[in-house]
Amino acid sequence: MAKVNCIKLKKEAEALDYQPYPGELGTRIMNQISAEAWEMWVNHQTMLINEMRLTPVDPKARKFLEEEMEKFLFGDGSDKPEGYTPEKK
């Protein structure tokens, strides 16, 4: 398995098998984000879509999600929606 120095997890971890997003941002993700961190983002993105009732085909929603993805993976993190409480298991 290929390894990558993951910016999000701040450690060496298993690399992604494929570029999960198009363009320059996708290349950055492929080179700097681990499979584990990408899975964390996918779960966070799902929560954002569900809680904020976003439609991923809507250009405004796509732009919002891309901005949140950059913050989550490369920045200080993406906030949870206002009033969000995680489901108790």
C-alpha positions as CSV (number, residue, x, y, z in Angstrom):
1,M,0.0,0.0,0.0
2,A,1.2,3.5,-0.9
3,K,1.6,6.0,1.9
4,V,1.1,9.7,2.1
5,N,2.1,12.3,4.7
6,C,-1.4,13.3,5.6
7,I,-1.9,17.0,6.3
8,K,-5.2,16.4,8.1
9,L,-4.0,13.6,10.4
10,K,-0.5,15.0,10.7
11,K,1.0,11.5,10.2
12,E,2.0,9.1,7.5
13,A,-1.0,7.0,6.5
14,E,-2.4,4.9,3.7
15,A,-2.9,6.9,0.5
16,L,-6.0,7.1,-1.6
17,D,-6.3,4.6,-4.5
18,Y,-7.7,7.2,-6.9
19,Q,-8.2,11.0,-7.2
20,P,-11.6,11.5,-5.5
21,Y,-12.2,15.0,-6.8
22,P,-11.4,16.7,-10.2
23,G,-8.9,19.4,-10.9
24,E,-6.2,21.0,-8.9
25,L,-8.0,20.5,-5.6
26,G,-8.3,16.8,-6.4
27,T,-4.6,16.6,-7.1
28,R,-3.8,18.2,-3.7
29,I,-6.2,15.8,-2.0
30,M,-4.5,12.8,-3.8
31,N,-1.0,14.0,-2.8
32,Q,-1.6,15.2,0.7
33,I,-4.7,13.5,2.2
34,S,-4.9,9.9,3.4
35,A,-7.7,7.4,2.8
36,E,-8.7,7.7,6.5
37,A,-8.9,11.5,6.4
38,W,-10.9,11.3,3.1
39,E,-13.4,8.9,4.8
40,M,-13.7,11.4,7.7
41,W,-14.6,14.1,5.1
42,V,-17.2,11.9,3.3
43,N,-18.9,11.3,6.7
44,H,-18.8,15.0,7.5
45,Q,-20.1,15.9,4.1
46,T,-23.0,13.5,4.4
47,M,-23.9,15.1,7.7
48,L,-23.8,18.6,6.1
49,I,-26.0,17.4,3.2
50,N,-28.5,15.8,5.5
51,E,-28.7,18.4,8.2
52,M,-28.7,21.4,5.9
53,R,-30.9,19.7,3.4
54,L,-28.5,20.4,0.5
55,T,-29.0,19.3,-3.0
56,P,-25.5,18.3,-4.4
57,V,-26.6,19.1,-8.0
58,D,-27.3,22.7,-7.0
59,P,-24.3,24.9,-7.9
60,K,-24.6,26.9,-4.7
61,A,-24.6,23.7,-2.6
62,R,-21.6,22.3,-4.6
63,K,-19.6,25.5,-4.0
64,F,-20.5,25.5,-0.3
65,L,-19.4,21.8,0.0
66,E,-16.2,22.4,-1.9
67,E,-15.3,25.3,0.5
68,E,-16.1,23.2,3.5
69,M,-14.1,20.3,2.1
70,E,-11.0,22.6,1.8
71,K,-11.5,23.9,5.3
72,F,-12.0,20.4,6.7
73,L,-9.0,18.8,4.9
74,F,-6.5,21.7,4.7
75,G,-7.7,24.3,7.1
76,D,-9.0,24.6,10.7
77,G,-11.9,22.3,10.0
78,S,-15.5,22.6,9.0
79,D,-18.2,23.6,11.5
80,K,-21.2,21.5,12.2
81,P,-24.5,23.1,11.3
82,E,-26.1,25.4,14.0
83,G,-28.2,23.3,16.4
84,Y,-26.7,20.0,15.2
85,T,-26.7,17.3,17.9
86,P,-25.2,13.9,17.0
87,E,-27.4,10.8,17.0
88,K,-27.1,8.8,20.2
89,K,-26.2,5.1,19.6
